[in-house]
Amino acid sequence: MSGYIHVYTGNGKGKTTAAIGLAIRAAGAGKSVFIAQFVKGMHYSEIESLKRFEPQIVLEQFGRDCFIMHAPEDEDIRIAREGLKKISEIIHSGVYDILILDEACIALYYKLFTLKELTDVINARPQDMEIVITGRYAPPELIEMADLVTEMKEIKHYYNNGVEARKGIEF
């Protein structure tokens, strides 16, 4: 079976949720999944949920906290680059069927690593490995490279009315 590259992008809610849904479906089919969360380092409820699926689904964060309101610091860049190096090792390990690079597009947008560095890692994957890349601002080159692209489009969001993120819904 051939593996494909998915990109879930856009300014709407649901990119990570869609990727996690795919991970759970894959685990149900006996596949193994590694989820790398770039930029994110905070505790999210999805982390607790996915612990129930270990060892079929493994999630590791390569971020400190949500810096998107200010410029990333050197430590943010270092952690993201460490994560990309680990992803390269995971690709070569042959352990996982599916690799999810959550918020990799945001990491690109904030220049935590380059598009070439990311595509070099992706292009080294085995032909049967499925790769899912999420995050706003997917660059055109990544969209062109992908086999499946879904754009989440925000039509309306209660956040714009002052509603804070809610545990179990947004985090």
DRENGUBA-210443 format. One record per atom (N, C-alpha, C): residue in one letter; atom name; residue number from 0; x, z, y. Coordinates in Angstrom, 1 decimal, always signed. Each point is the difference from the previous one (the first is absolute). Example, Ala and Ser with C-alpha at 12.3 -4.5 7.8 and 13.67 -1.06 7.14 Angstrom:
# residues 2
R  r   a    k       x       z       y
R  A   N    0   +13.2    +7.8    -5.7
R  A  CA    0    -0.9    +0.0    +1.2
R  A   C    0    +0.9    +0.0    +1.2
R  S   N    1    -0.4    -0.7    +1.1
R  S  CA    1    +0.9    +0.0    +1.1
R  S   C    1    -0.8    +0.8    +1.1
END
This chain:
# residues 171
R  r   a    k       x       z       y
R  M   N    0    +0.8    +0.0    -1.2
R  M  CA    0    -0.8    +0.0    +1.2
R  M   C    0    +0.9    +0.0    +1.2
R  S   N    1    -0.4    -0.8    +1.0
R  S  CA    1    +0.8    -0.1    +1.2
R  S   C    1    -0.4    +1.1    +1.0
R  G   N    2    +0.9    +0.5    +0.7
R  G  CA    2    -0.3    +1.0    +1.0
R  G   C    2    -0.1    -0.6    +1.4
R  Y   N    3    -0.8    +0.5    +0.8
R  Y  CA    3    -0.3    -0.6    +1.3
R  Y   C    3    +0.3    +1.0    +1.1
R  I   N    4    +0.1    -0.5    +1.2
R  I  CA    4    +0.3    +0.8    +1.2
R  I   C    4    -1.3    +0.0    +0.8
R  H   N    5    -0.4    +1.3    +0.3
R  H  CA    5    -1.2    +0.2    +0.8
R  H   C    5    +0.4    +0.6    +1.4
R  V   N    6    -0.7    -0.4    +1.0
R  V  CA    6    +0.2    +0.7    +1.3
R  V   C    6    -1.3    +0.4    +0.5
R  Y   N    7    -0.1    +1.3    +0.3
R  Y  CA    7    -1.3    +0.6    +0.6
R  Y   C    7    +0.4    +0.4    +1.5
R  T   N    8    -0.5    -0.7    +1.0
R  T  CA    8    +0.4    +0.2    +1.3
R  T   C    8    -1.2    +0.1    +1.0
R  G   N    9    +0.2    +0.0    +1.2
R  G  CA    9    -1.1    +0.1    +1.0
R  G   C    9    -0.1    +1.3    +0.7
R  N   N   10    -0.9    +0.1    +1.0
R  N  CA   10    -0.1    +1.2    +0.7
R  N   C   10    -1.2    +0.9    -0.5
R  G   N   11    -0.6    -0.4    -1.0
R  G  CA   11    -1.1    +0.8    -0.6
R  G   C   11    +0.5    +1.0    -1.0
R  K   N   12    -0.9    +0.9    -0.3
R  K  CA   12    +0.2    +1.1    -1.0
R  K   C   12    -0.1    -0.5    -1.4
R  G   N   13    +0.8    +0.5    -0.9
R  G  CA   13    -0.2    -0.3    -1.4
R  G   C   13    +1.2    -0.7    -0.7
R  K   N   14    +1.1    -0.3    +0.6
R  K  CA   14    +1.1    -0.7    -0.6
R  K   C   14    +0.6    +0.9    -1.1
R  T   N   15    +0.4    +1.2    +0.3
R  T  CA   15    +0.5    +0.9    -1.0
R  T   C   15    -1.0    +0.3    -1.1
R  T   N   16    -1.2    +0.2    +0.4
R  T  CA   16    -1.1    +0.3    -0.9
R  T   C   16    -0.2    -1.1    -1.0
R  A   N   17    +0.1    -1.3    +0.4
R  A  CA   17    -0.2    -1.1    -0.9
R  A   C   17    +1.2    +0.0    -0.9
R  A   N   18    +1.2    +0.2    +0.4
R  A  CA   18    +1.2    +0.0    -0.8
R  A   C   18    -0.1    +1.1    -1.1
R  I   N   19    -0.5    +1.2    +0.4
R  I  CA   19    -0.1    +1.1    -0.9
R  I   C   19    -1.1    -0.3    -1.1
R  G   N   20    -1.1    -0.7    +0.5
R  G  CA   20    -1.0    -0.4    -1.0
R  G   C   20    +0.6    -1.0    -1.0
R  L   N   21    +0.8    -0.9    +0.4
R  L  CA   21    +0.7    -0.9    -0.9
R  L   C   21    +0.9    +0.8    -1.0
R  A   N   22    +0.7    +1.0    +0.5
R  A  CA   22    +0.9    +0.8    -0.8
R  A   C   22    -0.9    +0.8    -1.1
R  I   N   23    -1.1    +0.5    +0.4
R  I  CA   23    -0.8    +0.7    -1.0
R  I   C   23    -0.6    -0.9    -1.0
R  R   N   24    -0.4    -1.2    +0.4
R  R  CA   24    -0.5    -1.0    -0.9
R  R   C   24    +1.1    -0.4    -1.0
R  A   N   25    +1.2    -0.2    +0.5
R  A  CA   25    +1.1    -0.4    -0.8
R  A   C   25    +0.4    +1.1    -1.1
R  A   N   26    -0.1    +1.3    +0.5
R  A  CA   26    +0.3    +1.1    -0.9
R  A   C   26    -1.0    +0.0    -1.1
R  G   N   27    -1.3    -0.3    +0.3
R  G  CA   27    -1.0    +0.0    -1.0
R  G   C   27    +0.2    -1.1    -1.0
R  A   N   28    +0.8    -1.0    +0.4
R  A  CA   28    +0.3    -1.1    -0.9
R  A   C   28    +1.3    +0.2    -0.7
R  G   N   29    +0.6    +1.2    +0.1
R  G  CA   29    +1.2    +0.4    -0.6
R  G   C   29    +1.3    -0.5    +0.7
R  K   N   30    -0.1    -0.4    +1.2
R  K  CA   30    +1.2    -0.4    +0.8
R  K   C   30    +0.6    +1.1    +0.7
R  S   N   31    +1.3    -0.1    +0.3
R  S  CA   31    +0.7    +1.0    +0.8
R  S   C   31    +0.2    -0.5    +1.4
R  V   N   32    -0.2    +1.0    +1.0
R  V  CA   32    +0.0    -0.4    +1.4
R  V   C   32    +0.9    +1.0    +0.8
R  F   N   33    +0.8    -0.6    +0.9
R  F  CA   33    +0.8    +0.8    +0.9
R  F   C   33    -0.5    -0.3    +1.4
R  I   N   34    -0.3    +1.1    +0.7
R  I  CA   34    -0.5    -0.2    +1.4
R  I   C   34    +1.1    +0.6    +0.9
R  A   N   35    +0.5    -0.8    +0.9
R  A  CA   35    +1.0    +0.4    +1.0
R  A   C   35    -0.8    +0.0    +1.3
R  Q   N   36    -0.1    +1.2    +0.6
R  Q  CA   36    -0.6    +0.1    +1.4
R  Q   C   36    +1.1    +0.1    +1.0
R  F   N   37    +0.1    -1.1    +0.8
R  F  CA   37    +0.9    +0.0    +1.1
R  F   C   37    -0.7    +0.6    +1.2
R  V   N   38    +0.8    +0.6    +0.9
R  V  CA   38    -0.5    +0.6    +1.3
R  V   C   38    -0.7    +1.3    -0.3
R  K   N   39    -0.8    +0.1    -1.0
R  K  CA   39    -0.7    +1.2    -0.3
R  K   C   39    +0.8    +1.1    -0.6
R  G   N   40    -0.1    +1.2    +0.4
R  G  CA   40    +0.7    +1.1    -0.6
R  G   C   40    -0.9    +1.2    +0.0
R  M   N   41    -1.2    -0.1    +0.6
R  M  CA   41    -0.9    +1.1    +0.1
R  M   C   41    -0.8    +0.1    -1.3
R  H   N   42    -0.7    +1.1    -0.2
R  H  CA   42    -0.8    +0.2    -1.2
R  H   C   42    -1.3    -0.7    +0.2
R  Y   N   43    -0.4    -0.9    -0.9
R  Y  CA   43    -1.3    -0.6    +0.0
R  Y   C   43    -0.7    +0.3    -1.3
R  S   N   44    -1.3    +0.0    +0.0
R  S  CA   44    -0.8    +0.4    -1.2
R  S   C   44    +0.2    -1.0    -1.1
R  E   N   45    +0.4    -1.3    +0.3
R  E  CA   45    +0.2    -0.9    -1.1
R  E   C   45    +1.2    +0.4    -0.9
R  I   N   46    +0.9    +0.7    +0.6
R  I  CA   46    +1.2    +0.5    -0.8
R  I   C   46    -0.5    +1.0    -1.1
R  E   N   47    -0.9    +0.9    +0.4
R  E  CA   47    -0.6    +0.9    -1.0
R  E   C   47    -0.8    -0.8    -1.1
R  S   N   48    -0.8    -0.9    +0.4
R  S  CA   48    -0.8    -0.8    -0.9
R  S   C   48    +0.9    -0.7    -1.0
R  L   N   49    +1.1    -0.7    +0.5
R  L  CA   49    +0.8    -0.8    -0.9
R  L   C   49    +0.9    +0.9    -0.9
R  K   N   50    +0.2    +1.2    +0.2
R  K  CA   50    +0.7    +0.9    -0.9
R  K   C   50    -0.7    +0.0    -1.4
R  R   N   51    -1.3    -0.2    +0.0
R  R  CA   51    -0.8    +0.0    -1.2
R  R   C   51    +0.4    -1.2    -0.9
R  F   N   52    +0.6    -1.0    +0.6
R  F  CA   52    +0.3    -1.2    -0.8
R  F   C   52    +1.5    -0.1    -0.4
R  E   N   53    +0.8    +1.1    +0.4
R  E  CA   53    +1.4    +0.0    -0.4
R  E   C   53    +0.1    +0.0    -1.5
R  P   N   54    +0.9    -0.6    -0.7
R  P  CA   54    +1.1    -0.8    +0.6
R  P   C   54    -0.3    -1.5    +0.1
R  Q   N   55    -1.3    -0.4    -0.2
R  Q  CA   55    -0.3    -1.4    +0.1
R  Q   C   55    +0.1    -0.5    +1.5
R  I   N   56    -0.4    +0.9    +0.9
R  I  CA   56    +0.1    -0.3    +1.4
R  I   C   56    +1.0    +1.0    +0.7
R  V   N   57    +1.0    -0.4    +0.6
R  V  CA   57    +1.0    +0.8    +0.7
R  V   C   57    -0.1    -0.4    +1.5
R  L   N   58    -0.1    +1.0    +0.8
R  L  CA   58    +0.1    -0.2    +1.5
R  L   C   58    +1.1    +0.8    +0.6
R  E   N   59    +0.8    -0.7    +0.8
R  E  CA   59    +1.1    +0.6    +0.7
R  E   C   59    -0.1    -0.4    +1.5
R  Q   N   60    +0.2    +0.9    +0.9
R  Q  CA   60    +0.0    -0.3    +1.4
R  Q   C   60    +1.4    -0.2    +0.6
R  F   N   61    +0.1    -1.0    +0.9
R  F  CA   61    +1.2    -0.2    +0.6
R  F   C   61    -0.2    +0.0    +1.5
R  G   N   62    -0.4    +1.1    +0.5
R  G  CA   62    -0.3    +0.3    +1.4
R  G   C   62    +0.0    +1.5    +0.3
R  R   N   63    +0.0    +0.3    +1.2
R  R  CA   63    +0.0    +1.4    +0.4
R  R   C   63    -1.4    +0.4    +0.5
R  D   N   64    -0.4    -0.6    +1.0
R  D  CA   64    -1.4    +0.3    +0.6
R  D   C   64    -0.4    -1.3    +0.7
R  C   N   65    -1.1    +0.0    +0.5
R  C  CA   65    -0.6    -1.2    +0.6
R  C   C   65    +0.6    -0.1    +1.5
R  F   N   66    +1.0    -0.9    +0.1
R  F  CA   66    +0.7    -0.1    +1.3
R  F   C   66    -0.6    -1.1    +0.8
R  I   N   67    -1.1    -0.7    -0.4
R  I  CA   67    -0.4    -1.2    +0.7
R  I   C   67    -0.4    +0.2    +1.4
R  M   N   68    -0.1    +1.2    +0.5
R  M  CA   68    -0.3    +0.3    +1.5
R  M   C   68    +1.3    +0.0    +0.8
R  H   N   69    +1.2    -0.1    -0.7
R  H  CA   69    +1.3    -0.1    +0.7
R  H   C   69    +0.9    -0.8    -0.8
R  A   N   70    +1.2    -0.3    +0.5
R  A  CA   70    +0.9    -0.8    -0.7
R  A   C   70    +0.6    +0.7    -1.2
R  P   N   71    +0.3    -0.7    -1.1
R  P  CA   71    +0.6    +0.7    -1.2
R  P   C   71    +1.4    +0.5    +0.4
R  E   N   72    +0.4    +1.1    -0.6
R  E  CA   72    +1.3    +0.6    +0.1
R  E   C   72    +0.9    -0.6    -1.1
R  D   N   73    +1.3    +0.3    +0.2
R  D  CA   73    +1.0    -0.5    -1.0
R  D   C   73    -0.4    +0.6    -1.4
R  E   N   74    -0.5    +1.2    -0.1
R  E  CA   74    -0.3    +0.6    -1.3
R  E   C   74    -1.2    -0.8    -0.6
R  D   N   75    -0.9    -0.5    +0.8
R  D  CA   75    -1.1    -0.8    -0.6
R  D   C   75    +0.5    -1.3    -0.6
R  I   N   76    +1.0    -0.6    +0.7
R  I  CA   76    +0.6    -1.3    -0.5
R  I   C   76    +0.8    +0.3    -1.2
R  R   N   77    +0.7    +1.1    -0.1
R  R  CA   77    +0.8    +0.3    -1.1
R  R   C   77    -0.9    +0.2    -1.3
R  I   N   78    -1.0    +0.8    +0.2
R  I  CA   78    -1.0    +0.3    -1.1
R  I   C   78    -0.6    -1.3    -0.5
R  A   N   79    -0.4    -0.9    +0.9
R  A  CA   79    -0.7    -1.2    -0.4
R  A   C   79    +1.0    -0.9    -0.8
R  R   N   80    +1.2    -0.1    +0.5
R  R  CA   80    +1.1    -0.8    -0.7
R  R   C   80    +0.3    +0.6    -1.4
R  E   N   81    +0.0    +1.3    -0.1
R  E  CA   81    +0.2    +0.7    -1.3
R  E   C   81    -1.1    -0.5    -0.9
R  G   N   82    -1.2    +0.0    +0.5
R  G  CA   82    -1.2    -0.4    -0.8
R  G   C   82    +0.1    -1.4    -0.4
R  L   N   83    +0.5    -0.9    +0.8
R  L  CA   83    +0.1    -1.4    -0.4
R  L   C   83    +1.1    -0.1    -1.1
R  K   N   84    +1.0    +0.8    +0.2
R  K  CA   84    +1.1    -0.1    -1.1
R  K   C   84    -0.6    +0.5    -1.3
R  K   N   85    -0.8    +1.1    +0.0
R  K  CA   85    -0.6    +0.5    -1.2
R  K   C   85    -1.0    -1.0    -0.6
R  I   N   86    -0.7    -0.8    +0.9
R  I  CA   86    -0.9    -1.0    -0.5
R  I   C   86    +0.8    -1.1    -0.8
R  S   N   87    +1.1    -0.3    +0.6
R  S  CA   87    +0.9    -1.0    -0.7
R  S   C   87    +0.4    +0.5    -1.4
R  E   N   88    +0.3    +1.3    -0.1
R  E  CA   88    +0.4    +0.6    -1.3
R  E   C   88    -1.2    +0.0    -0.9
R  I   N   89    -1.2    +0.3    +0.5
R  I  CA   89    -1.2    +0.0    -0.8
R  I   C   89    -0.3    -1.4    -0.6
R  I   N   90    +0.1    -1.0    +0.9
R  I  CA   90    -0.2    -1.4    -0.4
R  I   C   90    +0.9    -0.3    -1.2
R  H   N   91    +1.2    +0.4    +0.1
R  H  CA   91    +1.0    -0.4    -1.1
R  H   C   91    -0.2    +0.9    -1.2
R  S   N   92    -0.7    +1.1    +0.1
R  S  CA   92    -0.1    +0.9    -1.2
R  S   C   92    -0.9    -0.5    -1.1
R  G   N   93    -1.0    -0.8    +0.4
R  G  CA   93    -0.9    -0.5    -1.0
R  G   C   93    -1.1    +1.0    -0.4
R  V   N   94    -0.1    +1.1    +0.6
R  V  CA   94    -0.9    +1.1    -0.4
R  V   C   94    -1.4    -0.3    +0.5
R  Y   N   95    -0.2    -0.6    +1.2
R  Y  CA   95    -1.3    -0.1    +0.6
R  Y   C   95    -0.5    -1.5    -0.1
R  D   N   96    -1.3    -0.1    -0.2
R  D  CA   96    -0.7    -1.3    +0.0
R  D   C   96    -0.4    -0.4    +1.5
R  I   N   97    -0.3    +1.0    +0.8
R  I  CA   97    -0.6    -0.2    +1.3
R  I   C   97    +0.8    +0.9    +1.0
R  L   N   98    +0.3    -0.6    +1.1
R  L  CA   98    +0.7    +0.6    +1.1
R  L   C   98    -0.8    -0.1    +1.3
R  I   N   99    -0.3    +1.1    +0.5
R  I  CA   99    -0.8    +0.1    +1.3
R  I   C   99    +0.9    +0.5    +1.1
R  L   N  100    +0.2    -0.9    +1.0
R  L  CA  100    +0.8    +0.4    +1.2
R  L   C  100    -0.9    +0.3    +1.2
R  D   N  101    -0.5    +1.2    +0.0
R  D  CA  101    -1.0    +0.4    +0.9
R  D   C  101    +0.7    +0.2    +1.4
R  E   N  102    -0.6    -0.6    +1.0
R  E  CA  102    +0.4    +0.0    +1.4
R  E   C  102    +1.4    -0.7    +0.2
R  A   N  103    +0.4    -0.9    -0.9
R  A  CA  103    +1.2    -0.7    +0.1
R  A   C  103    -0.1    -0.9    +1.3
R  C   N  104    -1.2    -0.6    +0.3
R  C  CA  104    -0.1    -0.8    +1.2
R  C   C  104    +0.2    +0.8    +1.3
R  I   N  105    -0.4    +1.3    +0.0
R  I  CA  105    +0.2    +0.8    +1.1
R  I   C  105    +1.5    +0.3    +0.1
R  A   N  106    +0.7    +0.2    -1.1
R  A  CA  106    +1.4    +0.2    +0.0
R  A   C  106    +0.8    -1.2    +0.6
R  L   N  107    -0.5    -1.2    -0.4
R  L  CA  107    +0.5    -1.2    +0.6
R  L   C  107    -0.2    +0.0    +1.5
R  Y   N  108    -1.2    +0.3    +0.4
R  Y  CA  108    -0.4    -0.1    +1.4
R  Y   C  108    +0.9    +0.9    +0.9
R  Y   N  109    +0.3    +1.2    -0.6
R  Y  CA  109    +0.8    +1.0    +0.8
R  Y   C  109    +1.5    -0.2    -0.3
R  K   N  110    +0.3    -1.1    -0.7
R  K  CA  110    +1.4    -0.3    -0.3
R  K   C  110    +0.8    +1.0    -0.8
R  L   N  111    -0.7    +0.7    -0.9
R  L  CA  111    +0.7    +0.9    -0.9
R  L   C  111    +0.9    -0.7    -1.0
R  F   N  112    -0.4    -1.2    -0.4
R  F  CA  112    +0.8    -0.9    -0.7
R  F   C  112    -0.5    -1.4    +0.4
R  T   N  113    +0.8    -1.0    -0.4
R  T  CA  113    -0.3    -1.4    +0.4
R  T   C  113    -0.9    -0.7    -1.1
R  L   N  114    -0.6    -1.1    +0.5
R  L  CA  114    -0.8    -0.8    -0.9
R  L   C  114    +0.9    -0.6    -1.1
R  K   N  115    +1.2    -0.4    +0.3
R  K  CA  115    +0.9    -0.6    -1.0
R  K   C  115    +0.3    +1.1    -1.0
R  E   N  116    +0.3    +1.2    +0.4
R  E  CA  116    +0.3    +1.1    -0.9
R  E   C  116    -1.2    +0.2    -1.0
R  L   N  117    -1.2    +0.0    +0.6
R  L  CA  117    -1.2    +0.2    -0.9
R  L   C  117    -0.2    -1.2    -0.9
R  T   N  118    +0.1    -1.2    +0.5
R  T  CA  118    -0.2    -1.2    -0.9
R  T   C  118    +1.0    -0.1    -1.0
R  D   N  119    +1.3    +0.4    +0.3
R  D  CA  119    +1.0    -0.1    -1.0
R  D   C  119    -0.3    +1.0    -1.2
R  V   N  120    -0.5    +1.1    +0.3
R  V  CA  120    -0.5    +1.0    -1.0
R  V   C  120    -1.1    -0.6    -0.8
R  I   N  121    -1.0    -0.5    +0.7
R  I  CA  121    -1.2    -0.6    -0.7
R  I   C  121    +0.4    -1.1    -0.9
R  N   N  122    +0.8    -0.9    +0.5
R  N  CA  122    +0.4    -1.2    -0.8
R  N   C  122    +0.8    +0.3    -1.2
R  A   N  123    +0.6    +1.2    -0.1
R  A  CA  123    +0.7    +0.5    -1.2
R  A   C  123    -0.9    +0.5    -1.1
R  R   N  124    -1.3    +0.0    +0.2
R  R  CA  124    -0.9    +0.6    -0.9
R  R   C  124    -0.1    -0.9    -1.3
R  P   N  125    -0.3    +0.7    -1.1
R  P  CA  125    -0.3    -0.8    -1.2
R  P   C  125    -1.3    -0.9    +0.2
R  Q   N  126    -0.1    -1.1    -0.6
R  Q  CA  126    -1.1    -0.9    +0.3
R  Q   C  126    -1.3    +0.6    -0.3
R  D   N  127    -0.1    +1.0    -0.9
R  D  CA  127    -1.3    +0.5    -0.4
R  D   C  127    -0.4    +1.3    +0.8
R  M   N  128    +0.9    +0.4    +1.0
R  M  CA  128    -0.3    +1.2    +0.8
R  M   C  128    -0.9    -0.4    +1.1
R  E   N  129    -1.1    +0.8    +0.2
R  E  CA  129    -0.9    -0.2    +1.1
R  E   C  129    +0.5    +0.9    +1.1
R  I   N  130    -0.1    -0.6    +1.3
R  I  CA  130    +0.5    +0.8    +1.1
R  I   C  130    -1.2    +0.0    +1.1
R  V   N  131    -0.3    +1.1    +0.5
R  V  CA  131    -1.0    +0.2    +1.0
R  V   C  131    +0.7    +0.6    +1.3
R  I   N  132    -0.2    -0.7    +1.1
R  I  CA  132    +0.7    +0.4    +1.3
R  I   C  132    -1.2    +0.3    +0.9
R  T   N  133    +0.0    +1.2    +0.7
R  T  CA  133    -1.0    +0.3    +0.9
R  T   C  133    +0.5    +0.3    +1.4
R  G   N  134    -0.9    +0.0    +0.9
R  G  CA  134    +0.4    +0.4    +1.4
R  G   C  134    -0.5    -1.0    +1.0
R  R   N  135    -0.2    +0.5    +1.2
R  R  CA  135    -0.3    -0.9    +1.1
R  R   C  135    +1.2    -0.9    +0.4
R  Y   N  136    -0.3    -1.0    +0.7
R  Y  CA  136    +1.0    -0.9    +0.6
R  Y   C  136    +0.9    -0.7    -1.1
R  A   N  137    -0.6    -0.5    -1.1
R  A  CA  137    +0.7    -0.8    -0.9
R  A   C  137    +0.6    -1.2    +0.6
R  P   N  138    +1.3    -0.2    -0.1
R  P  CA  138    +0.6    -1.2    +0.7
R  P   C  138    -0.4    -1.3    -0.7
R  P   N  139    -0.1    -1.1    +0.7
R  P  CA  139    -0.5    -1.2    -0.5
R  P   C  139    +0.9    -0.5    -1.3
R  E   N  140    +1.2    +0.3    +0.0
R  E  CA  140    +0.9    -0.3    -1.1
R  E   C  140    -0.4    +0.7    -1.3
R  L   N  141    -0.4    +1.2    +0.2
R  L  CA  141    -0.5    +0.8    -1.2
R  L   C  141    -1.4    -0.5    -0.5
R  I   N  142    -0.8    -0.3    +1.0
R  I  CA  142    -1.3    -0.6    -0.4
R  I   C  142    +0.2    -1.3    -0.7
R  E   N  143    +0.9    -0.8    +0.4
R  E  CA  143    +0.3    -1.3    -0.6
R  E   C  143    +0.5    +0.2    -1.4
R  M   N  144    +0.8    +1.0    -0.2
R  M  CA  144    +0.7    +0.3    -1.3
R  M   C  144    -1.1    +0.5    -1.0
R  A   N  145    -1.0    +0.7    +0.5
R  A  CA  145    -1.0    +0.7    -0.9
R  A   C  145    -0.9    -1.0    -0.7
R  D   N  146    -0.5    +0.4    -1.2
R  D  CA  146    -1.0    -0.8    -0.7
R  D   C  146    -1.4    +0.4    +0.3
R  L   N  147    -0.2    +1.2    +0.5
R  L  CA  147    -1.3    +0.5    +0.4
R  L   C  147    +0.2    +0.8    +1.3
R  V   N  148    -0.8    -0.3    +1.0
R  V  CA  148    +0.0    +0.7    +1.3
R  V   C  148    -1.4    +0.5    +0.3
R  T   N  149    -0.1    +1.2    +0.3
R  T  CA  149    -1.3    +0.6    +0.5
R  T   C  149    +0.2    +0.6    +1.3
R  E   N  150    -0.8    -0.4    +1.0
R  E  CA  150    +0.1    +0.6    +1.3
R  E   C  150    -1.2    +1.0    +0.2
R  M   N  151    +0.3    +1.2    +0.2
R  M  CA  151    -1.0    +1.0    +0.3
R  M   C  151    -0.3    +0.0    +1.5
R  K   N  152    -1.2    -0.3    +0.4
R  K  CA  152    -0.3    -0.1    +1.4
R  K   C  152    -0.9    +1.1    +0.5
R  E   N  153    +0.4    +0.7    +1.0
R  E  CA  153    -0.8    +1.1    +0.5
R  E   C  153    -1.1    -0.6    +0.9
R  I   N  154    -1.3    +0.3    -0.3
R  I  CA  154    -1.1    -0.4    +0.7
R  I   C  154    -0.5    +1.2    +0.9
R  K   N  155    +0.0    +1.1    -0.6
R  K  CA  155    -0.4    +1.2    +0.7
R  K   C  155    +0.6    +1.2    -0.7
R  H   N  156    +0.4    +1.0    +0.7
R  H  CA  156    +0.6    +1.2    -0.6
R  H   C  156    -0.3    +1.2    +0.9
R  Y   N  157    -0.5    +1.1    -0.7
R  Y  CA  157    -0.4    +1.2    +0.7
R  Y   C  157    +1.2    +0.7    +0.7
R  Y   N  158    +1.2    -0.3    -0.4
R  Y  CA  158    +1.2    +0.5    +0.7
R  Y   C  158    -0.1    -0.3    +1.5
R  N   N  159    -0.5    -1.2    +0.3
R  N  CA  159    -0.1    -0.4    +1.4
R  N   C  159    -1.0    +0.9    +0.8
R  N   N  160    -0.8    +0.8    -0.7
R  N  CA  160    -0.9    +0.9    +0.6
R  N   C  160    +0.5    +1.4    +0.0
R  G   N  161    +1.3    +0.2    -0.3
R  G  CA  161    +0.6    +1.3    +0.0
R  G   C  161    +0.0    +0.8    -1.3
R  V   N  162    -0.5    -0.7    -1.1
R  V  CA  162    +0.0    +0.7    -1.3
R  V   C  162    +1.4    +0.1    -0.5
R  E   N  163    +0.5    +1.2    -0.3
R  E  CA  163    +1.3    +0.1    -0.6
R  E   C  163    +0.0    -0.4    -1.5
R  A   N  164    +1.2    -0.2    -0.5
R  A  CA  164    +0.2    -0.4    -1.4
R  A   C  164    -0.5    +1.2    -0.9
R  R   N  165    -0.8    -0.3    -1.0
R  R  CA  165    -0.6    +1.0    -0.9
R  R   C  165    +0.7    +0.1    -1.4
R  K   N  166    +0.2    +1.2    -0.4
R  K  CA  166    +0.6    +0.1    -1.4
R  K   C  166    -0.9    -0.6    -1.0
R  G   N  167    +0.6    -0.7    -0.9
R  G  CA  167    -0.8    -0.7    -1.1
R  G   C  167    -0.6    -1.3    +0.4
R  I   N  168    +0.0    -0.3    +1.3
R  I  CA  168    -0.5    -1.3    +0.4
R  I   C  168    +1.1    -0.8    +0.6
R  E   N  169    +0.7    +0.5    +1.1
R  E  CA  169    +1.1    -0.8    +0.6
R  E   C  169    +1.4    +0.5    -0.5
R  F   N  170    +0.0    +1.3    -0.5
R  F  CA  170    +1.3    +0.5    -0.5
R  F   C  170    -0.2    +0.9    -1.2
END
